Amino acid sequence: MDDPSLISVLPPILAIVVALVTRQAVLALLAGVVVGELLLTGSATAALAGSVGRVTDAFSGNASILLFSTLVGGVLALMGRTGGVTGFVNWVTSRRLVNGPRGAQAVALLLGLGVFVESSITCLVSGTAARPLFDRFRLSREKLAYLTDSTSAPVCILIPMNGWGALIIGILATLGFEDGVALLVGSIPFNFYALAALGLAFWFGLSNRDFGPMARAQERARATGQLIRRGARPLVSAEVLATAPAPGIPERARNMVAPLVALLAMIFVGLWVTGEGDLLAGDGGTSVLWGTLSAIVVAAGLGLAGRAIRLQEAVDLILKGAGGMIPVVAVLLMSFAIAGVARDLGTGAYLAGLAEATMPVWVVPAVLFVVSGVTAFSTGTSWGTFGIMLPLAIPVGAALGLEPTLVLGAVLSGGIFGDHCSPISDTTIIASMASASDLVDHVNTQLPYALLGAGVAIVLFLGAGLAA
């Protein structure tokens, strides 16, 4: 829309409300898409046709991501059937590397901290590797999803040797900054929300303390062994997660570790190849797909070599696992579609315009954080928020005499915060997928922690504004 107004935020808000009320993420997102098309076209018939076209375009434009999300199920099924999952848990616990809930949560945190190449990859590796340990020690899937989500985007933005860094440096270059790397590095101490989110994740993980809905989820898991809420709908089929090892085979940790190592290694190869020698310029979606295919080959190869499975069973397991990921693909597809609707309605531009209201200079960093957060929450994308907000915020900050590192830190922090809270964010969805938790339960239990981190960030941005 040429002149976006308040109605531009209606579709994402509707989707969020419907998701929270019905706990049906796909239905909620579809409702948002249809209403958005209705606002764009003004005709019910055209809105329905446009919604179909919107979903089709979302599929064709994100095919590699959707295919990777589907094939992950095949990897999980193969690792389960070949005894990799149980072997990994037995190996870790028998050597007392992990002997309790704190150790299991430390594994999730350290994996999230160490894998910073891309937020989706971080979620996938951390959630997949730590989930068996969480199950063993009766830790809720909601807690795993929180730790996985909190060490994905926040880590990627704080260690920007990845596509996140390349994107931001590219935007800064268009704004006239020749040394975007130095500016980005200088903004890290001002990325208050990412630092707070990471600090809170380590505190609540290693202290084994929780509050609010998360505390209730943890108590449920400890007392009853129910890893997810009764009636919850995890994004991964229970049949995929419960794939039992083949009878009579040795349960070896390598059957889980080797496919994950192959996944990571091939992702770096993919980034190198698609970026023509520059990892930062590589295609993340294609690289993750290559990594997933490599993991399937390694997992199937180990199973065949160890005679745990036959070729036909390997094919059946891959297809079964892929079928179990349909809920993930459906949610991702709809989230891409509603992001397109929000873009065409000008949702981000409307929200960004709110930051231009007259206000004291010292309040500006905190306001930029809040507006960026609302934009990312409503659109489900931190990257899109950066693209919308930075061209607006940097010149405003310069005119007001604010340090560009502070302004950049405020916008990046807000984008991460909104993305962290949003049920239509792909990172939120993939964190739920990797931890096999219910998407709405993940959002509900994570939100108090995210709001706590945002409160800390706002206070720090107000302080930094006063000191500027």
VOMAR-607765 format. One line per 2 residues: number of its first residue (from 1); their letters; for each residue y, x, z of N, C-alpha, C. Coordinates in steps of 0.1 Angstrom, whole numbers. Each point is the difference from the previous one (the first is absolute). Layout:
<tipas>
NUM) a) Y,X,Z,Y,X,Z,Y,X,Z ~ ...
</tipas>
This chain:
<tipas>
1) md) -12,8,0,12,-8,0,12,9,0 ~ 11,-4,-8,12,8,-1,8,-1,13
3) dp) -1,-11,7,8,-1,12,-9,-5,12 ~ -8,9,5,-10,-4,10,7,-6,13
5) sl) -7,-10,5,6,-7,12,-11,-1,11 ~ 3,-8,10,-9,-1,11,-14,-6,-4
7) is) -1,-8,-10,-12,-5,-4,-10,10,-6 ~ 5,12,-3,-8,11,-5,-10,5,10
9) vl) 3,-3,13,-10,5,11,-10,-11,3 ~ 1,-12,-6,-9,-11,3,-14,3,-3
11) pp) -4,5,-12,-14,3,-3,-7,9,10 ~ 5,12,3,-7,9,9,0,-6,14
13) il) 10,-7,5,0,-6,13,-10,-11,1 ~ -1,-8,-11,-10,-11,0,-14,6,0
15) ai) -2,11,-7,-13,6,0,-4,5,14 ~ 9,6,6,-2,6,14,-3,-12,10
17) vv) 8,-10,-1,-2,-12,9,-14,-6,-2 ~ -3,-3,-13,-13,-6,-3,-12,8,4
19) al) 2,14,-1,-11,9,4,-2,-1,15 ~ 11,0,7,-1,0,15,-6,-13,5
21) vt) 4,-11,-7,-5,-14,5,-14,-2,-5 ~ -4,3,-12,-13,-4,-5,-10,12,1
23) rq) 5,12,1,-9,12,0,-7,1,-13 ~ 6,-5,-11,-6,1,-13,10,8,-9
25) av) -2,13,-1,10,9,-6,1,-3,-15 ~ -11,-3,-7,1,-2,-14,7,-13,-3
27) la) -3,-10,7,7,-13,-2,15,1,3 ~ 3,8,11,14,1,3,8,8,-10
29) ll) -6,11,-5,7,7,-11,1,-8,-13 ~ -10,-7,-3,1,-9,-12,11,-10,1
31) ag) 1,-6,12,11,-9,2,14,6,-2 ~ 1,12,5,13,7,-2,2,3,-15
33) vv) -10,4,-7,2,2,-15,4,-12,-7 ~ -7,-12,3,3,-12,-7,14,-5,3
35) vg) 4,1,13,14,-4,4,10,9,-7 ~ -3,13,0,9,9,-7,2,-3,-15
37) el) -11,-3,-6,1,-4,-15,7,-13,-1 ~ -1,-9,9,7,-13,-1,15,3,2
39) ll) 4,9,8,14,3,2,6,7,-13 ~ -9,8,-6,4,7,-12,1,-9,-12
41) tg) -9,-10,-2,-1,-8,-12,6,-14,2 ~ -1,-5,12,5,-14,2,-9,-11,-5
43) sa) -12,4,-4,-9,-10,-5,-14,3,6 ~ -6,-11,5,-14,1,6,-10,5,-10
45) ta) 1,-5,-12,-10,4,-11,2,15,-3 ~ 13,4,-2,2,14,-3,-3,9,12
47) al) 2,-5,12,-3,8,12,-15,3,1 ~ -9,-10,-3,-14,2,0,-4,10,-11
49) ag) 5,-2,-12,-3,9,-11,5,14,3 ~ 12,1,6,6,13,4,-8,7,10
51) sv) -6,-8,10,-8,6,10,-12,7,-5 ~ -7,-7,-10,-12,5,-6,4,13,-7
53) gr) 11,0,-7,4,12,-7,4,11,9 ~ 6,-3,11,4,10,10,-12,7,6
55) vt) -11,-8,3,-12,6,6,-7,9,-11 ~ 0,-5,-12,-6,8,-11,7,13,-2
57) da) 14,0,0,8,12,-1,-3,9,11 ~ -1,-5,12,-3,8,12,-13,7,-1
59) fs) -10,-7,-6,-13,6,-1,1,12,-10 ~ 6,-3,-12,0,11,-10,9,11,4
61) gn) 10,-2,8,9,11,4,-5,8,11 ~ -11,-5,7,-5,7,12,-15,1,-1
63) as) -5,1,-12,-15,0,-2,-7,11,8 ~ 6,12,0,-7,11,6,-1,-2,15
65) il) 10,-5,6,0,-3,15,-10,-10,3 ~ 0,-11,-8,-9,-11,3,-15,4,-2
67) lf) -2,9,-10,-14,4,-3,-4,10,11 ~ 9,8,5,-3,9,11,-4,-8,12
69) st) 8,-10,3,-3,-8,12,-14,-7,-1 ~ -3,-4,-12,-14,-6,-2,-11,10,2
71) lv) 1,12,-6,-10,9,0,-2,7,14 ~ 10,-1,8,-2,5,14,-12,-7,7
73) gg) -2,-12,-3,-11,-8,6,-13,7,-4 ~ -1,5,-12,-12,6,-5,-3,13,8
75) vl) 11,8,3,-1,12,8,-5,-4,14 ~ 5,-10,6,-4,-4,14,-14,-4,0
77) al) -4,-8,-10,-14,-5,0,-10,12,-2 ~ 3,9,-8,-8,12,-3,-1,8,13
79) mg) 11,3,7,0,8,12,-8,-7,11 ~ 0,-13,0,-8,-7,11,-14,1,-3
81) rt) -4,-3,-13,-14,0,-3,-7,13,0 ~ 7,11,-2,-6,13,0,1,6,14
83) gg) 4,-7,10,0,5,14,12,9,3 ~ 10,0,-9,11,8,3,9,-4,12
85) vt) 2,-13,1,9,-6,11,-7,3,13 ~ -12,-5,2,-7,2,13,-2,15,2
87) gf) -3,8,-10,-2,14,2,13,7,5 ~ 12,-4,-6,12,5,5,3,-3,14
89) vn) -2,-13,4,2,-4,14,-9,8,9 ~ -13,1,-3,-9,8,8,3,14,1
91) wv) 5,6,-11,3,14,0,12,3,9 ~ 11,-8,-1,12,2,8,-3,-3,15
93) ts) -7,-10,3,-3,-3,14,-10,9,7 ~ -10,5,-8,-10,9,6,6,13,4
95) rr) 10,4,-8,7,13,3,12,-2,10 ~ 1,-12,4,11,-3,10,14,3,-6
97) lv) 1,0,-13,13,2,-6,9,-13,3 ~ -7,-11,0,6,-12,4,-9,-7,10
99) ng) 4,-2,12,-9,-6,10,7,-12,7 ~ 9,-6,-6,7,-12,6,10,-5,-9
101) pr) 7,-11,5,10,-7,-8,12,9,-4 ~ 4,9,9,11,9,-3,-3,9,-12
103) ga) -12,5,0,-4,9,-10,-1,-7,-14 ~ -5,-12,0,-1,-8,-12,14,-2,-6
105) qa) 10,-4,9,14,-2,-5,6,13,-4 ~ -3,11,6,5,13,-4,-4,4,-14
107) va) -13,-4,-3,-5,3,-14,9,-8,-10 ~ 3,-12,2,8,-8,-9,14,6,-1
109) ll) 6,4,11,13,5,0,1,14,-7 ~ -10,8,2,0,14,-6,-2,-1,-15
111) lg) -9,-9,-4,-2,-2,-14,12,-5,-7 ~ 7,-10,7,12,-5,-6,11,11,-1
113) lg) 1,9,10,10,10,0,-4,11,-11 ~ -12,2,-2,-4,11,-9,-1,-4,-15
115) vf) -1,-13,-3,-1,-4,-14,13,-7,-3 ~ 9,8,-6,14,-6,-2,3,0,-15
117) ve) -10,0,-9,3,1,-14,5,-14,-5 ~ -5,-11,6,5,-13,-4,-5,-10,10
119) ss) 9,-10,3,-3,-9,11,-13,-8,-1 ~ -3,-5,-12,-12,-7,-2,-12,9,3
121) it) 0,12,-5,-11,9,2,-1,3,15 ~ 11,2,7,-1,2,15,-7,-11,7
123) cl) 4,-13,-4,-7,-12,6,-14,0,-3 ~ -4,3,-12,-14,-1,-5,-8,10,8
125) vs) 4,13,0,-8,10,7,-1,-2,15 ~ 12,-2,6,0,-2,14,-8,-12,5
127) gt) 2,-11,-7,-7,-12,4,-15,1,-2 ~ -4,5,-11,-14,1,-4,-8,10,10
129) aa) 6,11,2,-6,10,9,-1,-4,14 ~ 11,-6,5,1,-3,15,-7,-14,3
131) rp) -2,-8,-9,-5,-14,3,-13,0,7 ~ -10,8,-5,-13,1,8,2,4,14
133) lf) 9,9,3,2,5,14,7,-11,8 ~ 9,-7,-6,6,-11,7,-10,-11,3
135) dr) -9,-3,-9,-11,-10,2,-9,5,12 ~ -3,13,0,-9,5,10,5,-1,14
137) fr) 13,2,1,7,0,14,7,-13,3 ~ -3,-11,-8,5,-13,2,16,0,1
139) ls) 5,6,-11,15,-1,-2,3,-10,-11 ~ 10,-8,2,2,-11,-10,4,6,-13
141) re) -3,-8,-11,4,4,-13,15,-1,-1 ~ 7,-9,7,14,-1,0,7,13,4
143) kl) -6,7,10,5,13,5,-1,10,-11 ~ -12,0,-6,-2,10,-11,10,-2,-11
145) ay) 2,-13,-4,10,-3,-11,14,5,4 ~ 4,-2,13,13,5,4,1,15,-1
147) lt) -10,7,5,1,15,0,0,5,-14 ~ -8,-7,-9,-1,4,-14,13,-2,-7
149) ds) 6,-12,2,13,-4,-6,11,9,5 ~ 0,3,13,11,8,6,0,15,-4
151) ts) -11,4,-5,-1,15,-4,-1,1,-15 ~ 4,-11,-7,0,1,-15,14,3,-5
153) ap) 8,-11,-2,13,2,-6,9,8,9 ~ 0,-1,14,8,9,8,-3,14,-2
155) vc) -13,4,-1,-3,14,-2,4,4,-14 ~ -2,-8,-10,3,4,-14,15,2,-2
157) il) 8,-7,8,15,1,-2,5,12,8 ~ -7,4,11,4,11,8,-6,14,-6
159) ip) -10,-1,-7,-6,12,-7,1,-3,-15 ~ 11,0,-6,2,-6,-14,-5,9,-11
161) mn) -11,7,2,-5,8,-11,-10,-9,-8 ~ 5,-10,-6,-8,-11,-6,9,-8,-9
163) gw) -6,-11,-5,8,-9,-9,12,-6,7 ~ -1,-2,13,12,-5,8,12,9,-2
165) ga) -3,13,2,11,10,-1,5,0,-14 ~ -8,0,-10,4,0,-14,9,-12,-3
167) li) -4,-11,4,8,-12,-2,14,1,5 ~ 1,4,13,13,0,7,9,11,-6
169) ig) -6,12,-3,7,11,-7,6,-5,-13 ~ -9,-7,-8,5,-5,-13,12,-10,2
171) il) -1,-9,10,11,-9,2,13,8,4 ~ -2,10,8,12,8,5,6,7,-12
173) at) -9,4,-9,5,8,-12,9,-9,-8 ~ -3,-13,-2,8,-10,-7,13,-2,7
175) lg) 1,3,13,12,-3,7,9,13,1 ~ -4,11,-7,8,12,-1,-4,11,9
177) fe) -11,-1,7,-4,10,10,-10,10,-8 ~ 5,12,-2,-8,10,-7,-11,5,8
179) dg) 2,1,13,-10,5,10,-5,-11,8 ~ -8,-9,-6,-5,-12,7,-10,4,11
181) va) -7,11,-3,-10,5,10,6,3,13 ~ 11,8,0,7,3,12,5,-12,8
183) ll) 5,-10,-8,5,-12,6,-11,-8,7 ~ -11,-1,-8,-11,-7,6,-6,6,12
185) vg) -1,13,0,-5,8,12,10,-2,11 ~ 13,1,-3,10,-2,11,0,-14,6
187) si) -5,-10,-7,0,-13,5,-12,-3,9 ~ -10,9,1,-12,-3,8,4,-2,15
189) pf) 8,8,6,4,-2,14,6,-14,2 ~ 6,-6,-11,7,-13,2,-9,-11,-5
191) nf) -13,3,-3,-9,-11,-4,-6,-5,13 ~ 8,-7,8,-3,-4,13,-12,-9,1
193) ya) -1,-10,-9,-11,-9,1,-13,7,-3 ~ -1,8,-10,-13,7,-3,-4,8,11
195) la) 9,7,6,-3,9,12,-4,-9,12 ~ 7,-11,2,-4,-9,11,-14,-6,-2
197) al) -2,-5,-12,-13,-6,-3,-11,9,2 ~ 1,13,-5,-10,10,2,-2,3,15
199) gl) 11,2,7,-1,3,14,-7,-11,8 ~ 4,-13,-3,-7,-11,7,-15,-1,-4
201) af) -3,3,-12,-14,-1,-4,-8,10,8 ~ 5,13,1,-7,10,8,-1,-4,15
203) wf) 11,-6,5,0,-3,14,-10,-11,3 ~ 1,-11,-8,-9,-12,3,-15,4,-4
205) gl) -2,9,-9,-13,4,-4,-6,9,11 ~ 7,11,4,-6,10,9,0,-5,14
207) sn) 10,-9,4,0,-5,14,-10,-11,2 ~ -4,-6,-12,-10,-11,1,7,-12,7
209) rd) 13,-1,-1,7,-12,6,6,-8,-11 ~ 1,-13,2,6,-9,-9,7,-12,7
211) fg) 7,-8,-8,7,-11,6,0,-11,-11 ~ 3,-12,5,2,-12,-9,-13,-4,-7
213) pm) 1,-5,-12,-12,-4,-7,-11,11,-2 ~ 5,13,-1,-10,11,-2,-8,2,13
215) ar) 6,-2,11,-7,2,13,-11,-11,1 ~ 3,-12,-5,-10,-11,1,-11,3,-10
217) aq) 3,5,-12,-10,4,-9,-9,11,5 ~ 6,10,7,-8,10,5,-9,-5,11
219) er) 5,-8,9,-8,-6,11,-12,-8,-6 ~ 3,-8,-10,-11,-7,-7,-11,9,-5
221) ar) 4,11,-6,-10,9,-6,-8,6,11 ~ 7,5,11,-7,6,11,-9,-9,8
223) at) 5,-12,2,-8,-9,9,-11,-7,-7 ~ 2,-4,-13,-10,-8,-7,-7,7,-12
225) gq) 6,12,-4,-5,7,-12,4,-6,-13 ~ 9,-10,1,6,-7,-12,11,9,-6
227) li) -3,8,-10,9,9,-6,12,-7,-7 ~ -3,-12,-5,11,-8,-6,0,-14,7
229) rr) 11,-7,-1,1,-13,6,-10,-10,-6 ~ -5,-8,8,-9,-11,-5,8,-8,-10
231) ga) -6,-2,-12,6,-7,-10,9,8,-9 ~ 2,13,3,8,9,-8,-6,2,-14
233) rp) 8,3,-9,-5,3,-14,4,14,-4 ~ -9,10,3,3,13,-4,0,2,-15
235) lv) 9,9,-5,1,1,-15,-12,6,-6 ~ -9,7,7,-12,5,-5,-12,-9,4
237) sa) -8,-3,-10,-12,-8,3,-8,6,11 ~ -5,-8,9,-9,5,11,-13,6,-6
239) ev) -4,-5,-11,-13,5,-7,2,14,-4 ~ 12,4,-4,3,14,-4,-1,9,12
241) la) 7,-4,11,1,8,11,-14,1,7 ~ -8,-10,-1,-12,-1,8,-12,5,-8
243) ta) 2,7,-11,-11,6,-8,-8,9,8 ~ -12,-3,3,-9,8,9,-6,11,-8
245) pa) -2,12,7,-7,11,-6,-14,-4,-5 ~ -4,6,-11,-13,-2,-6,-11,4,11
247) pg) -11,-8,1,-10,3,11,-6,14,-2 ~ -1,7,11,-8,13,-1,8,12,-5
249) ip) 13,-1,-3,7,11,-6,7,8,12 ~ 2,13,-2,8,7,10,15,-5,-1
251) er) 6,-2,11,14,-4,1,9,12,1 ~ 6,4,-11,8,13,-1,15,-3,-1
253) ar) 7,7,8,15,-1,-1,6,3,-13 ~ -7,10,-7,5,4,-13,1,-11,-10
255) nm) -8,-10,2,0,-11,-10,12,-9,1 ~ 8,2,11,13,-6,1,11,10,-2
257) va) -2,12,5,11,10,-1,2,5,-14 ~ -11,3,-7,1,5,-13,7,-9,-10
259) pl) -3,-13,0,8,-9,-9,15,-1,3 ~ 3,1,13,15,0,4,7,12,-4
261) va) -7,12,1,5,12,-5,2,0,-15 ~ -10,-5,-7,1,-1,-14,12,-9,-4
263) ll) 2,-11,7,11,-9,-2,14,7,1 ~ 2,8,11,12,7,2,2,11,-11
265) am) -11,7,-2,1,12,-10,4,-5,-14 ~ -6,-11,-4,3,-5,-13,13,-6,-1
267) if) 6,-6,11,13,-5,0,10,11,-3 ~ -2,12,6,9,11,-3,-2,5,-14
269) vg) -12,0,-5,-2,4,-14,7,-10,-9 ~ -1,-13,3,6,-10,-8,15,1,0
271) lw) 6,3,12,15,2,0,4,12,-8 ~ -8,11,1,3,12,-8,-1,-3,-15
273) vt) -10,-7,-4,-2,-2,-15,10,-10,-5 ~ 2,-11,7,9,-10,-5,15,4,1
275) ge) 2,10,10,14,5,1,2,13,-8 ~ -10,3,-8,1,12,-9,4,13,8
277) gd) -8,1,11,2,12,9,10,-2,11 ~ 6,-12,1,9,-3,11,-5,-11,8
279) ll) -5,3,12,-6,-10,9,9,-12,3 ~ 13,3,1,10,-10,4,2,-10,-12
281) ag) -3,5,-12,3,-9,-12,-13,-7,-4 ~ -11,1,7,-12,-6,-4,0,-15,2
283) dg) -10,-7,-7,-1,-14,1,-10,-3,12 ~ 6,-6,11,-8,-2,12,-11,-10,-2
285) gt) 3,-11,-8,-10,-11,-2,-12,6,-8 ~ 3,7,-10,-11,6,-9,-8,10,9
287) sv) 7,8,7,-7,10,8,-9,-6,11 ~ 4,-10,6,-8,-7,10,-12,-6,-6
289) lw) 1,-6,-12,-11,-5,-8,-10,11,-3 ~ 5,11,-5,-9,11,-3,-8,4,13
291) gt) 8,1,11,-7,4,13,-10,-10,4 ~ 2,-13,-2,-10,-10,4,-12,1,-8
293) ls) 2,2,-13,-12,2,-9,-8,12,3 ~ 7,11,4,-7,12,4,-8,-2,13
295) ai) 6,-8,9,-7,-3,13,-13,-8,-3 ~ 1,-9,-9,-12,-8,-4,-11,9,-6
297) vv) 4,9,-9,-10,9,-6,-6,8,11 ~ 8,6,9,-6,9,11,-9,-8,9
299) aa) 5,-12,4,-8,-8,10,-13,-4,-7 ~ 0,-5,-12,-12,-4,-7,-9,12,-3
301) gl) 6,11,-3,-8,12,-3,-7,5,12 ~ 6,0,12,-7,4,12,-11,-10,4
303) gl) 3,-13,-2,-11,-10,3,-12,2,-9 ~ 3,3,-13,-11,1,-10,-8,13,3
305) ag) 8,11,3,-7,13,3,-8,-1,12 ~ 4,-7,11,-7,-1,12,-10,-11,0
307) ra) -2,-7,-12,-9,-11,-2,2,-11,10 ~ 13,-2,4,3,-11,9,1,-13,-8
309) ir) 4,2,-13,2,-11,-9,-5,3,-14 ~ -3,-10,-8,-3,2,-14,12,-3,-8
311) lq) -1,3,-13,11,-2,-9,5,-14,0 ~ -10,-9,-2,4,-14,-1,6,-5,13
313) ea) -5,5,12,6,-5,12,14,6,1 ~ 3,12,-5,13,6,1,10,-9,-8
315) vd) -4,-4,-12,8,-9,-8,3,-13,7 ~ -11,-6,6,2,-12,7,9,1,12
317) li) -1,11,7,9,3,12,14,1,-5 ~ 3,7,-10,14,1,-5,5,-14,-4
319) lk) -7,-8,-7,4,-13,-4,2,-9,13 ~ -9,1,9,1,-8,12,12,4,8
321) ga) 2,13,1,12,5,7,13,-5,-6 ~ 0,1,-14,12,-4,-7,3,-14,2
323) gg) -11,-8,0,2,-15,2,6,-3,13 ~ -4,8,10,5,-2,14,15,3,1
325) mi) 6,6,-10,14,4,1,9,-10,-7 ~ -6,-11,-5,8,-10,-8,12,-5,9
327) pv) -2,-3,13,12,-4,8,11,10,0 ~ -3,13,0,11,10,0,7,-1,-13
329) va) -7,0,-11,6,0,-13,8,-12,-2 ~ -4,-12,5,8,-12,-1,13,1,7
331) vl) -1,5,12,13,1,8,9,10,-7 ~ -5,12,-4,8,10,-6,7,-6,-13
333) lm) -8,-7,-8,5,-5,-13,11,-10,3 ~ -2,-9,10,11,-9,3,12,7,6
335) sf) -2,10,7,12,7,6,8,7,-11 ~ -7,5,-10,7,6,-12,8,-11,-7
337) ai) -6,-11,-1,6,-11,-7,13,-5,7 ~ -1,-2,13,12,-4,7,11,10,1
339) ag) -4,13,-1,10,11,0,8,-1,-13 ~ -7,-4,-11,7,-2,-13,9,-12,1
341) va) -4,-10,6,9,-12,2,12,4,8 ~ -2,7,11,12,4,8,10,9,-8
343) rd) -6,8,-8,8,9,-9,9,-8,-9 ~ -6,-10,-7,7,-8,-10,10,-9,7
345) lg) -3,-5,12,10,-8,7,11,8,6 ~ -1,13,1,10,8,5,0,0,15
347) tg) -12,-2,6,-1,0,15,6,13,6 ~ -4,11,-5,4,13,6,15,2,-2
349) ay) 5,-3,-11,15,1,-3,8,-9,10 ~ -5,-12,2,7,-9,9,1,6,14
351) la) -12,4,5,0,5,13,8,13,2 ~ -1,8,-11,8,13,1,15,-3,1
353) gl) 4,-11,-7,15,-3,0,5,-4,14 ~ -10,-4,9,4,-3,14,6,12,7
355) ae) -5,12,-4,5,12,6,14,4,-3 ~ 6,-6,-10,13,3,-4,11,-7,8
357) at) -4,-8,9,10,-8,8,8,11,9 ~ 12,-4,3,9,9,8,-6,1,14
359) mp) 0,12,5,-6,3,13,5,14,5 ~ 0,3,13,3,13,5,-9,11,-6
361) vw) 6,11,-3,-8,11,-7,-12,4,9 ~ 1,0,13,-11,5,8,-12,-10,0
363) vv) 2,-12,-5,-11,-10,-1,-7,1,-13 ~ 6,6,-10,-6,0,-13,-14,5,-1
365) pa) -3,12,6,-14,4,-1,-10,-10,5 ~ 3,-6,12,-9,-10,5,-1,-12,-9
367) vl) 11,-4,-6,0,-12,-9,-8,3,-13 ~ 1,12,-5,-8,5,-12,-15,-1,4
369) fv) -3,5,11,-14,-1,5,-5,-14,0 ~ 7,-9,6,-4,-14,1,-1,-7,-14
371) vs) 10,2,-8,0,-6,-14,-11,5,-8 ~ -2,13,1,-12,6,-8,-13,-5,5
373) gv) -1,-2,14,-12,-5,5,-3,-15,-4 ~ 11,-8,0,-2,-14,-5,-4,0,-15
375) ta) 6,8,-7,-3,1,-15,-14,4,-2 ~ -5,10,7,-14,4,-2,-9,-10,5
377) fs) 3,-7,11,-9,-10,6,-1,-12,-10 ~ 12,-4,-6,0,-11,-9,-7,3,-14
379) tg) 1,12,-4,-5,3,-14,-14,7,1 ~ -4,5,12,-13,7,1,0,13,-5
381) ts) 11,7,-3,0,13,-6,10,9,6 ~ -3,11,5,9,10,5,6,8,-12
383) wg) -8,3,-10,6,7,-11,10,-8,-7 ~ -2,-13,-2,10,-8,-7,12,-1,9
385) tf) -1,0,13,11,0,9,9,12,-2 ~ -7,12,-1,7,12,-2,8,0,-13
387) gi) -6,-5,-10,7,-1,-13,12,-9,0 ~ -1,-11,8,11,-10,1,11,6,10
389) ml) -4,5,11,10,3,11,7,13,-2 ~ -7,10,-4,6,14,-1,13,0,-9
391) pl) -1,-6,-12,12,1,-8,12,-8,6 ~ -3,-9,9,11,-7,7,4,7,13
393) ai) -9,5,7,3,6,13,6,14,0 ~ -4,8,-9,5,14,-1,15,0,-3
395) pv) 4,-7,-10,15,0,-3,8,-7,11 ~ -5,-10,7,7,-7,11,1,10,11
397) ga) -11,8,3,0,10,11,10,11,-3 ~ 1,4,-13,9,11,-3,15,-5,1
399) al) 2,-12,-4,14,-6,2,4,-1,14 ~ -9,-2,9,2,-2,14,0,14,8
401) gl) -4,10,-7,0,14,6,-13,2,8 ~ -11,-7,-3,-12,2,7,-9,10,-7
403) ep) -7,8,8,-9,10,-6,-10,-6,-8 ~ -2,5,-13,-11,-6,-8,-14,0,5
405) tl) -2,11,9,-14,0,6,-2,-11,9 ~ 11,-5,8,-1,-11,9,-2,-13,-8
407) vl) 7,-2,-10,-1,-12,-9,-14,-1,-6 ~ -4,12,-6,-13,0,-6,-11,-3,11
409) ga) 1,6,12,-10,-3,10,0,-15,4 ~ 12,-6,0,0,-14,4,-7,-9,-10
411) vl) 3,2,-13,-7,-8,-11,-15,3,0 ~ -4,12,1,-14,3,0,-7,-6,12
413) sg) 6,1,11,-6,-6,12,-1,-15,-1 ~ 10,-7,-5,0,-14,-2,-11,-4,-10
415) gi) -2,7,-11,-10,-3,-10,-14,1,6 ~ -2,11,8,-13,2,7,-3,-12,10
417) fg) 11,-3,8,-2,-11,10,-4,-13,-7 ~ 8,-4,-10,-3,-13,-6,-13,0,-7
419) dh) -4,11,-6,-13,1,-7,-11,-1,11 ~ 2,6,11,-10,1,11,-3,-14,5
421) cs) 10,-9,0,-1,-13,6,-5,-11,-10 ~ 3,3,-12,-2,-11,-10,-14,-3,-4
423) pi) -5,-12,1,-13,-4,-4,-3,0,-15 ~ 11,2,-8,-2,1,-14,2,14,-5
425) sd) 0,10,9,1,14,-4,-14,5,-4 ~ -1,8,-10,-13,5,-4,-6,10,10
427) tt) 9,7,7,-5,9,11,-6,-8,11 ~ 6,-11,4,-5,-9,11,-13,-6,-5
429) ii) -1,-4,-12,-13,-6,-5,-11,10,-1 ~ 3,13,-4,-10,10,-1,-5,5,13
431) as) 10,0,10,-4,4,14,-10,-11,5 ~ 3,-12,-3,-9,-11,5,-14,2,-7
433) ma) 0,3,-13,-12,2,-7,-8,11,5 ~ 6,12,2,-7,12,5,-6,-2,14
435) sa) 7,-8,8,-5,-2,14,-9,-13,1 ~ -1,-7,-11,-8,-12,-1,5,-10,11
437) sd) 13,-2,0,6,-10,9,7,-11,-7 ~ 3,-11,7,7,-11,-6,14,4,-2
439) lv) 6,-3,-12,13,4,-3,11,-6,9 ~ -1,-13,3,10,-6,8,-2,5,15
441) dh) -12,2,4,-2,5,14,6,14,1 ~ -2,8,-11,6,14,0,15,-1,1
443) vn) 7,-9,-7,14,-1,0,5,-5,14 ~ -7,-10,6,4,-5,13,-2,10,11
445) tq) -10,8,0,-2,10,11,8,12,-2 ~ 4,3,-12,8,12,-3,15,-2,2
447) lp) 4,-13,-2,14,-3,0,7,4,13 ~ -5,-3,12,7,4,12,2,16,1
449) ya) -9,8,-5,2,14,0,10,4,-10 ~ 0,-6,-12,10,3,-10,14,-4,5
451) ll) 1,-12,6,13,-4,6,5,10,11 ~ -9,5,8,4,9,10,5,13,-6
453) ga) -7,5,-11,5,12,-7,14,-3,-7 ~ 2,-12,-5,12,-4,-6,12,0,10
455) gv) -4,-5,12,10,0,11,5,14,4 ~ -10,9,1,4,14,2,8,6,-11
457) ai) -3,-3,-12,7,5,-12,14,-5,0 ~ 2,-13,3,14,-6,0,9,7,10
459) vl) -6,2,12,8,6,11,4,14,-5 ~ -9,8,-6,2,13,-4,10,0,-12
461) fl) 0,-9,-9,9,-1,-11,14,-4,5 ~ 1,-8,10,13,-3,6,6,12,6
463) ga) -9,8,7,5,12,7,4,11,-11 ~ -8,1,-10,4,9,-11,13,-4,-7
465) gl) 2,-13,-1,12,-5,-6,12,3,8 ~ -1,-1,14,11,3,9,3,15,-1
467) aa) -11,8,-1,2,15,0,5,5,-13 ~ -1,-8,-11,4,5,-13,15,2,-2
</tipas>
